[in-house]
Every structure is written in C-alpha cells, then in structure tokens.
Amino acid sequence: MKKYVCDVCGWEYDEEKGYPEGGIAPGTKWEDVPEDFECPLCLVGKDQFSEE
C-alpha cells in the first residue's frame, strides 16, 4: 500500500486507510480513486498529488 501527498498543502492519502469521510473505502488504490477527486483541504485535483 502506498501513500500520496498533496503537493499544495501536504494532505496525505494513505491507500491502507482510504478516505471514508469522502466515500473512499480503506484499501482503495490511488488509481481507483475517482478522477474528479479533490484534496479535502485545498481542493486541488488528483494531478497535484505525488507518491510519497
């Protein structure tokens, strides 16, 4: 399982934990996160995240 970090604000998406508050189940791989996903803190898109 990998982690991805928002390049703008530093919010972290952890594949192991998912993002249940946003409807993304634990264990969801980054490539399976919807393309219209936005950072919950600064609202940038998936293209602004980097693998940690």
Legacy VTK file of the C-alpha trace (Angstrom):
# vtk DataFile Version 3.0
C-alpha trace
ASCII
DATASET POLYDATA
POINTS 52 float
0.000 0.000 0.000
1.262 3.441 -0.931
0.741 6.990 0.253
0.190 10.068 -1.876
0.718 13.645 -0.708
-0.909 16.830 -1.963
1.845 18.986 -3.478
-0.018 22.150 -2.465
-0.971 21.629 1.195
0.591 18.338 2.298
-2.628 16.372 2.958
-1.879 12.655 2.719
-3.924 9.914 1.092
-2.999 6.512 2.532
-4.280 3.601 0.423
-4.459 1.421 3.535
-6.741 3.883 5.371
-8.674 5.227 2.377
-10.770 8.324 2.971
-14.050 7.080 4.488
-15.257 10.647 5.150
-15.152 11.179 1.399
-16.670 7.818 0.478
-13.379 6.073 -0.368
-13.088 2.731 1.410
-9.927 1.566 3.185
-7.713 -0.412 0.826
-8.657 1.673 -2.239
-5.642 2.057 -4.525
-4.866 5.570 -5.782
-5.583 4.608 -9.383
-9.070 3.517 -8.266
-9.845 6.836 -6.569
-12.277 8.744 -8.851
-10.642 11.094 -11.354
-12.727 14.002 -10.035
-11.303 13.554 -6.506
-10.272 16.834 -4.866
-7.976 17.362 -1.903
-10.273 17.806 1.123
-8.156 20.684 2.443
-7.247 22.809 -0.580
-9.490 21.365 -3.335
-6.823 20.698 -5.981
-7.222 17.660 -8.234
-5.523 14.247 -8.288
-2.891 15.562 -10.672
-1.494 17.674 -7.832
-0.566 14.627 -5.705
2.804 12.866 -5.610
3.656 9.374 -4.429
5.401 9.504 -1.065
LINES 1 53
52 0 1 2 3 4 5 6 7 8 9 10 11 12 13 14 15 16 17 18 19 20 21 22 23 24 25 26 27 28 29 30 31 32 33 34 35 36 37 38 39 40 41 42 43 44 45 46 47 48 49 50 51
